[in-house]
Amino acid sequence: MSLSLKVWAERLLWPAIGLGLAVLLWAWGARYLSDVDAIREAFGPAAGFSALWRLLATGELWTHMALSLQRIGLSLLIALLIGVPLGICIGLSQWFNKLTGMLFQFLRMVSPLSWMPLAVMALGVGESPVVFLLSFAAVWPIMLNTATGVASLDKHWLQLAASLSATHWELVTRIVLPGIVRHVLTGFRLALGIGWIVLVPAEMLGVSAGMGYFILDTRDRLAYDELMAGIVVIGCLGFVLDWLARTASSRWVDAGARSA
């Protein structure tokens, strides 16, 4: 067996075995969820994958998936627009770091879901509170990783810029931002994972579509096979999003290493 074929076999074989074991554990666990045969079957993998195929074929799931992806994308954009400037300010300004460090650490440790009642009172029911909760959850890893990236910059470059009378805008755009892209991408990936976890409970907050709403709706309708299908879709979407973020980060780092 050639080396490349062996590598691909290892990349596909072991994950396939792991997924197969997970499905077997799923089937085994479903047998002990209830004494009612119909409920046990509905929670099993056979019913779940059958419902998933049906929901995808009829197009019912596509709308929920698209809206969830739209919300997470908008929230991550907002988190980037807030977290990156704040992280740069923390990294460049000692007085700003001292002024806001304890406050940000306090807010970071408050669960985003704790803000649900206040978000509804202030923003009403609908898209706005969901986007707020997701943005609040996603901003912290982006901000902290950005600040770490600024702190790790070579001080000689900053001193050189100061000696050349560079403006603050030139310092940020010509030296700081190019030097912290890897850290920002790492924070973005972490923010994506946190935001995707918060998405499902956040979408149970007065919206009429989305994967979180779909999970809540299937529970209310006692459609347990569709509920399991929804869980599988949430996991698959999250895996794909994380893979895309990880791939983009790796390619950026490789491109930077080649150019250096």
N, C-alpha and C positions, 0 to 999 in steps of 0.2 A: 504494500500500500504506500503510495507516495505521501510525502510530508503534508502537502496541501490537502489531500483527501483525508488524511488522518486528522488534521486540525478541524476540518469541517465536520467530520464524524463526531469528534469530541464536542464541538459546539452545538451540534444538533441532538446527539444521542443522550447526553446527560440531562439537558433541559427537558427532553421528551420523557425521560424516565421520571424526573421530578414531577412533571405535570401529570403523568399517569398515576403516580402515587397519590398526588393531591386529589384526583378524581375518585380514586378508590377510597380514600379517607372521607371524602364528601359523601359517597354512597353509603359507607359504613355509618357515619354520623347521622345521616338522615333517617336511618332505621330506628333510632332511639329518640327522635324528637317528639313522637306522639304515639298513642296506642291506636289511632285511627289509620287504617291502611291507606286511604285516599290522601291524607295529609303527608304521610311518609313518602308516598310516591311523588307528590307534588314538589316536595323539597329535594328530591333526588336528582342526580345529574341527567338522567334520561329525559325527564320532564322539563328540566331547566334548559337543556340544549334544544329540545323540540320547540319550546316556547320562544327561545331566542331566534331560531330559524324562521318561525312564523311571524314574529314581530318585525324582523328585518325584511322579510318578503313583502309584508303588507305596508311597510314604510312607517309604521307607527313609532318606532324607536328613533328614526332619523331626525325628526323634529326635536325631540328631547336631547339627543346628542349634540345637535348643531347649536342649540341655545346654551347648553352647558359650556361648550367650547367657546362660544362667543363671550359669555360672561367671564370665564377664566382669562381669556385673552385681553379683554378690556381692563380687568382688574390688575393683571400683571403690567400692562402699559402704565396705568396710574401709579402702581407701586414703583416702577422704574423712574417715572418722572418726579416722584417724591423722594424715594430712597437714595438715588444716586447723588442728587445735590446735597442732601443732608449728610450722606457719608463723606462727601468731599469736604464739606464744612467742618465735620468732626475731625477729619484727618489733617486738615490744614490749619485749623484754629484751635489753640489750646484753651482759650477762654470759652469758646463755644462748646467744646467737649466737656469742660468742667461745669458749665451752666446747664447742659442738657443731659449729661451722662446718666445721672441717677433717675431723671424723669423718664428717659427712653427705656432704661432697664426695667423700671416699674411697669410702664405701659406694655412692654414686650411680654411680660409674664402674665398679663391678664388675658384669659382665653377670649378669642374673638367672638365666640358665641355668647359671652357674657354681655356683649353690647347689643344683642338682639332687641330687647325691649326698648332701649333708647333709640336704636336705629329706626324702629318702626314709628316711634313717637315723633322723631325729628324729620324723617324722610317719607313716611307713609308706607303703604303696602305696595309691593311690586319690585321692579328691577333695582331701584336705587339702594335700598338697604342691603340687598344681596351683594351688589358690587362693592358697597362700603365695607362689609364684613370681610369679603375676599381680599380687598386691597389692604385692609388693616392687618390681615394675617400675613400677607405677602411682603409688606414693606420692610419688615425687620431684618430678615436675612439679607436682602439686597443692601440695605443701609449699612449693616455691620460689616459685610464683606467688602463693600466699597471703602469704608473707613480703614479696614485692615490693609487693603491694597494701597491706599494713599500713604499709610504709615510705613509700608515696606518699600516705597520708592527710594531710589538712590538720592540722598540729600545733595550730592554734588550737582545733580541736574537742576534741582531747585535753586541752589546757590548760583549756578551759572545763569539761570534765567533772571534771577534778581540782579546780578551784576550787569546784565545786558538791558536793564530797565524794562523788562517785560511787564505788561499790564497783567492784572489778575485774570482777565479773560484769556489772554495769550498763554499764561501759565497753565490754566485749566485745560484749554483746548489743545495745546501743542505738546504738553508734557504729562499732565496728570491723567487725562482721559485715555490716551494711547497706552499708558503704563498700567492701568488698572482694569483693562478689559477682561482679562482672565478671571480676576476676582469678581467682577460684576456678573460674568456668566455663571460662576459658581453660585453666587447668591441668587441668581435668577433660577437656577435649577432647584435649589433648596426652596425658594419661594413657590415654584410650581408645584412641588410635592405637598407643601403645607396648604396651599390654596386649594388643591384638588381634594384634600381630605376635608377641608372646611366646606367645600362646595355642596356636598350632599345635604348636611343639616341646614345650611343656609338657604337652599332651594326649597326647603319645607316651610318657608316663611312667606306665605301669601302669593306665590307665583303659580301660574297655571300650566307650566311646562318646564322641562329640565329633568335630569336624571334623579335629582333629589325628590322632586315632585312625583316622578314616576314610581320611585320606591314607596313613597307614602301612599300613593293611590293604589298600588297593588296590594299593600297591606290592608287598606280599608275594604277593598273588594275581595279579600281572601284569595287573591290570585297568586298563590305561592310559587307556582312554576314560573310566572312572569317576574316575580320578585327575584328569584334566583338568577334568571336571565339578566335582569338589570344589574345585579351585583357583578356578574361576569363581564358585562359591558363596561362598567365603571372601572374594573380592574384592568381590562384591556386598553381602554383609552388612556388611563393613567400611565400604564407601562409604555405605550407608544409615545406619549408626550415626554416622559422622562428620557426615553431613548433618543428622541430628536434633540432634546436639550443637551444630553451628554455627547452626542455626535457632533453637534455644532461647537461645543466647547473644545472637544478634542481636536477638531480640524483647525480651529482658530489657533490653538497652542502649537500644533504642528506647523501651520503656516508661519507663525511668528518665529519658530525655531529655525525654519529653512531660510527665512529672510535675514535672520541674525548671522 
